[in-house]
Amino acid sequence: MARTTIRFGVIGCGLMGKEFASAAARWLHLADVNFEPKIVAACDANLDAAEWFRQRIPGVRVYADYRELLADAEIDAVYCAVPHHLHARIYADIVRAGKHLLGEKPFGIDGEANEQIAKALRERPDVLVRCSSEFPFFPGARQIVEWVNEGRFGTIIEVEAGFWHSSDLDPNKPINWKRRNATNGEYGCMGDLGMHVLHLPLRFGWKPRSVRALLGKIVRERPDGQGGTAPCETWDNAILACDVNAGAQRFPMVLSMKRIAPGHANTWFIRIQGTKLSAEFSTKNPKQVSWLPYEPGGSQAWHVMDAPHRSAYETITGGIFEFGFSDSILQMWAAFCDELTNRDSMRQPFRCATPEEAAGSHRVFTAALQSGLTGDTVRIDWGD
Ligand SMILES: NC(=O)c1ccc[n+]([C@@H]2O[C@H](COP(=O)([O-])OP(=O)(O)OC[C@H]3O[C@@H](n4cnc5c(N)ncnc54)[C@H](O)[C@@H]3O)[C@@H](O)[C@H]2O)c1
């Protein structure tokens, strides 16, 4: 099958920039797709980080200033994975340069920064822009998406979704940019983890109409890496009690984002309880999906199944093998490249998170921040 090559520039060659490089290098893993990414340029303010790309990707051009990368006419699209305070300026410049963009969450350090990105998007509607969010590509999560789309849950009783980490439990972990307001943003853990949690609820149209947030600061200072200590300014944990009003349905939704959830390393989960079906998936048990179908008067028994390796884009991996984080990244990248190549005729229907969904997450975080500070329940206006 003929393949369209999409020529990418990467801005931000840290943890996530490297994940994309790895996914692009593993494209042969995907069976039968008519698109492929080729990384032709990389940029990092720290040239040592970009050097990793130079050593591993033959012919890649390396820049220290992202504006030079944007002036590179050979580049069709950009992946941008930089600290949050840089999103507004760099994302807007990418869009105005006419490059398609997969940008990392949270799409701006705060609501105002998110609006600056939205303004650039309104000026260039020809540019495809999507926000990174890979967990819905796990087979178990896909199964739940299918059940929601099929209306299998009946009346929704309640929803719980979260993303939990635990490495910050260690008070000796040195501070980094994600623990500082100036670089991560005042949303704290919500800006860091929240888009992952809200992606599916917002895709399903489950917009919180109000939120009562409980925000926690647990470790208040950390080693600064230079022999001293530095204050940890950001919220470690957030629990958001939301009131969802979706069409005829009204139900509670509890969202949690935790940097300090003892024992949890990258646990993303969603649980939906309904009158006809309840189901849950967690990356804690990445193979398993659980569900409880119910008929009035019938028994209430959970079914637990090892979900087969059934991904959005077919791969060479046999159905008996396990799916993991880097597989979800590869699948997300396939969805972005598919949409760029095939637009409304994508090979499967699940698009990457949209800028509108990212903007929705900012509405929720902004209200949650206010709620956490005042102790009030805060209404969220969706303009609909
Ligand atoms: N999707 C996910 O699962 C996931 C996971 C972790 C982080 N993230 C997101 O990815 C983004 C980056 O996070 P990370 O963990 O890769 O951070 P990181 O610190 O590992 O990498 C960020 C890189 O950006 C570079 N940088 C800083 N200023 C720059 C500039 N002006 N121009 C070019 N490069 C610059 C830094 O030198 C660094 O190499 C953030 O938005 C974060 O929220 C997403």
The ligand as a Gaussian input file, in Angstrom:
#p B3LYP/6-31G(d) Opt

LIG

0 1
 N        1.207000      12.335000      27.442000
 C        1.865000      11.969000      28.522000
 O        1.679000      10.851000      29.021000
 C        2.847000      12.903000      29.148000
 C        3.770000      12.432000      30.088000
 C        4.694000      13.347000      30.632000
 C        4.673000      14.671000      30.236000
 N        3.740000      15.103000      29.335000
 C        3.704000      16.524000      28.879000
 O        4.769000      16.702000      27.944000
 C        5.292000      18.015000      28.052000
 C        6.798000      17.902000      28.332000
 O        6.969000      17.078000      29.465000
 P        8.254000      16.138000      29.607000
 O        7.968000      15.222000      30.747000
 O        8.657000      15.579000      28.281000
 O        9.299000      17.229000      30.103000
 P       10.893000      17.172000      30.050000
 O       11.347000      18.135000      31.074000
 O       11.399000      15.773000      30.101000
 O       11.211000      17.734000      28.585000
 C       10.936000      19.055000      28.224000
 C       12.025000      19.525000      27.264000
 O       11.706000      20.829000      26.777000
 C       12.926000      21.507000      26.620000
 N       12.710000      22.939000      26.506000
 C       12.543000      23.857000      27.510000
 N       12.412000      25.090000      26.970000
 C       12.477000      24.955000      25.624000
 C       12.399000      25.857000      24.539000
 N       12.211000      27.178000      24.713000
 N       12.541000      25.374000      23.275000
 C       12.732000      24.060000      23.069000
 N       12.834000      23.140000      24.074000
 C       12.685000      23.589000      25.327000
 C       13.715000      21.111000      27.851000
 O       15.116000      21.388000      27.695000
 C       13.414000      19.627000      27.925000
 O       14.363000      18.836000      27.221000
 C        4.486000      18.712000      29.130000
 O        3.439000      19.425000      28.540000
 C        3.925000      17.567000      29.963000
 O        2.712000      17.872000      30.631000
 C        2.851000      14.240000      28.780000

